[in-house]
């Protein structure tokens, strides 16, 4: 079995709950500010590295950051298959997309579908 790693190069953004669906998926999430994300990772750490929040465990920062729990979080990554994969082989082959550690409920789209 051949594998292609999807580690590194992820980005994230957020929406009000269900707003992405109203705007159209995936078109709705193309709007907004995207920041670098670690996958696997933790949203608070990504937001801190982007300078958008302060350390949640300091003082009353956690209270000020309660909005984070009330958002829908969107991750994206573009990737290419190796040049050795022809279109005919691509269409005739089954692929396994494996996510380790999706939190709670998640919807996954591949190439806009």
N, C-alpha and C positions, 0 to 999 in steps of 0.2 A: 504494500500500500504506500502510495506517495502522499506526502503531506505538504501543505503550505501554511506557514505560521502567519497568524494575523496579529501577532504581538507588535506593539509600538505604533505610533502614528495615529492614534485615535483622537477625536475631538468630542466635546460635549456642549450642549446648550440646554435651555429649559423653557418651559411653557406653563402658562396657567393650566390647571387640570382640564383635559379634553380639548384644549385650544388647538393643538396640532391636528386633531381629527377635523375640527371645524374649518381650518385653513386648507385642509387637504393633505393627505399623506402620500408621498414624502414631501410634497411641495411646501407645505406649511413650515416644516422645520428647516428649510433652506434660509428662511428669514432669521434675523436675530444674530446675536453675538456667539461665536463658537470659540471655545478655549481649548488648549491642549488637555488631554485626559490620559490618565494611566489606566490600562486595562490588563489584568485586574487592578482595581484601585478603590478609591473611596472619594465620593463627590466633595466632601468637605476639604480634603487635602488638595484636590484640583482647584477648588475655588480660592483656597489660601495661596497656592502657588501663583495664581493669576492676579493676586492682590485684591480680590473682590470681597473677602471676609477676613476677619482676624481669628486668632486661635480660639476655637469654641470652648475650650476648657479653662479659659482665663476669665475671671470676673463674671460679668453678666452677659458675655458674648453669646452664649448658647440661647438665651432668651431672645436676643436681637436677631438671631439666625433661624428662628422657628419657621420662617417662610420657606426654607429649604425643603422641609418635609412636606410642604403643600404644593410642590411643583411636579410636573412630569419631566423626566430627564431623558434626553435624547443623545445617543452616541452615534458617531459615524466614522467610517474608515473606508478609504478607497484602496483597492488592491487589484493587482493584475495576476493572471495565471501565467505560468512560464511559457516562453515562446514555443517550446516543444509541443504544446497542446494545440492541436488543430481544431478548427470549428466543428468538423465532423466528429472528432473524438469527444469534444466537449458536449455536443448534443446527444451522443450515444452512451455517455457514462453517467452513472449515479454518483453523487457527491454527498458527503456527510459534513455538515457544518456543526461543529461541536463547541458549545459554550460551557465553560466550567464556572459556576458560581453566579448565574443570573439571580438577582435579588427579587423575591416576591413574583410579581407578574410582569411579563415582558412580551412585547410584540417585536418580531424581527422581520425586516424587509431586506431583500437582496436585489440590488440593481433596480430599485424603484418598484418592485413587485411585492 
